[in-house]
């Protein structure tokens, strides 16, 4: 029995449009063949979301071929056949003998394929900063006569401007994020274990919203008193207490696409300090969204937030946000002063306004938005409240 193909997440024309943009960039860089190894970039160009990137794999894009070819561990081939839009003949599984082999690995299989199908290309693009130095040297040594071109973020920058189809998936992810935060408001109570509340929230993120289930689990952070000055830890074995503050950050996921969301909750009345910080952050958030319009820069958005927050007597040391999409963070544009990236319609960002002050104060709020001519348009619908949980 052959592996059936799943219904594609996007129509074939959408994947071919993305590939055309990548091939145009390859031509600009004078690259004949591009080896894509970043899992999020592979997802973007093929629809593949299986978690097989812990061993060598690569999507080989050639200017000669309409469709790319994927080389992966043989046991992961069926998942690629199932999820990718490409013809099944373009999924090649390399043998298990290349796993945990100190001399030859899956990248040798990719190089063998390039040498067999492309002959001696003049230039091969590789995401060099994402690979071990020895692997990059292997490409240089084995693909003799070819220039190895660093294309680390070539695909990632193309991903930065979303199609309307991608925006629709991010809206679905945002609805799941909202549902998860509402579930948090429901289950966070005194004497409830952090682990039990997390289980309920995560279950909601899997069940989804509006008939659309979550298709994966992204990062999940629950930082409660006395750890509210932390930003990237999980739940603990503790129970919530009267007066506990809880900072939450998570996202729904739809076929790899995320729309992160952060909110602060207080069991009982929050302190005056946290309430004033909340008021300043919300004012800054709204100023940033106004500034996040076509033609502005990341610098402009950050400056609008920082200037407003300072008027309320606070400062934020970390950046205000970052490009977001598949697998959460896109390592390209940052919402920080000094980043002069020009905003384009349908660029998407997580306006991440977590503020950790010393070792005893922390507060979070955020919105995921898209850039429009009129400013930043948030995907989530949750009120920008400091949620006070009555007991």
Secondary structure, DSSP 8 states (H G I E B T S, - for coil): --------SS-HHHHHHHHHHHHHHHHHTT-SEEEE--HHHHHHHH----S-TTS--EEEEETT-SS-EEEEEGGGHHHHHHH-SS-GGGEEEE-GGGTT-SS--HHHHHHHHHHHHHSS-SEEEE-GGGS-HHHHHHHHHHSTT-EEEE-TTHHHHHHTB--HHHHHHHHHHHHHHHHHHHHHHHH--TT-BHHHHHHHHHHHHHH-BTTB---S----EEEETT-TT-SS----S-B--TT-EEEEEE--EETTEE--EEEEEEES---HHHHHHHHHHHHHHHHHHHH-BTT-BHHHHHHHHHHHHHHTT----S-SEEEEEBTEEEEEEEESTT---B--TTBEEEEE--EEETTTEEE--EEEEEEETTEEEES-------EEE--
